[in-house]
Amino acid sequence: MKKTKQIAAIVALLCIAALIIGFIISAFTTTADSRNLFFAFFAAIIALPLLAWLFLLCYGKIKGKHTMAELFPNASDDVPSIKSNPEHQVFTEEELAQAMESEKHNL
C-alpha cells in the first residue's frame, strides 16, 4: 500500500512538472496556438491540484477519516466537552459559559 502511494505521488509530481515545463515553453513560443496553450497550461496548473484537494477532502468526509486536505484537522479538539445527559438536557448560556471556562482552566 505504501509503495503504491509513493508511486502515485511520483507520477503526480511528474505530471505537475510536465505542466509547468509546458507552461514555460508556451510562454516563449510564438505560434498560432501558443496563446491558447499558455492559458490551457495555466488553467491546468491551478485546476488539477484543486481537484485533487477536493477529491481528498470528499474521500475523507465519506470514509470518516482525517486527511491532509482538511482545513482544520484538530477543530474537534477545540470544542469544550460537556458531559451528555441521556435525557437530552438543555443547557443555559450560563452553564455553557461555566463549562467553557472550566475547560480552559483544565488545559
N, C-alpha and C positions, 0 to 999 in steps of 0.2 A: 504494500500500500504506500509506504513511504517512497519507494523507488518510482512509482507511477506519478506521485505528486511532484517529485523532483523533475521528472521528465516533462510533465505538463508545464511546470514553471519555466524550464529552459526553453521550451517551444514558445511559450507566451512572450518571453523576453526577446527571442529571436524575431518574432513577428513584429513586436513594437520597434525593435532596432531596424527592421526592414522598412517599416512605415516611415521612420524618421529619416533614413537614408533616401528613400524615395521622395520625401518631402523636400529635403535639401537639394537633391538633383533637379526636381521640378521647379525649384525656385530660381535656378541658374540657367535653365534651358529656355529657348525661345522658339517653340513650335506652335502650331495652330491650337493644339490641345493642352499646352502647358499650363494655362490659367486654370482650366477645369481640373487637371491633375493636381495642381497645387491645392486647390480648395477641397478636393476629394481626400487627399492625404491629410490635410489639416483637420477635416471633419472626422476622419477615421482615427487620428491620433487622440482626439478628445472623446469620441463616442465609444470606442472599444473598451478602454478602461472603465468608463462609466457603466457600460452594460455589464462588464464583469463584476463590478462592485454591487450593482443592483441584483445580479444573479446570486452572489454570495449572501447578500442581505436576505433575499427571499428564501433561499435554501435554509439559512439559519432559523428564520421565523417558522417555516413549515416544519422543520425537524425539531424545533425547540432547543437548539444548541446555540451557544455563544460562538460567534465567528469574528474574524478580524474586520468585517465590514460594518459592525455596529458603531453608531456614533458615540454612545455612552455605554460601554460594556459593563461597567460597575454601577450603573444607576440604581439597581435594585438594592445595593448595599447602603445607599444613602438614605433610604426611606426608613424612618423610625419604626421599630417593631412594637406593636401594641398587642397584648395578649387578646386572642379572639375568644369571644363568648359563644358557646354553642347556641344560645338563644338569639343570636344576632342583635346584640345590644347596640343602640345608637349612642355615640359619644357626643358630649357637648364640646363646644370650642375650647372651653377652659380645660377639660380633661385631655383633649388632644394637645394643647399647648404644654400642659404639665408633662405629658408623656414625651413630647419632643425635647423639652428641657432636660428631663432625666436621662434621655438617650444621649444628649450632647455631653452631659457630665460623665456618663459611663465611658465615653470614648477617651 
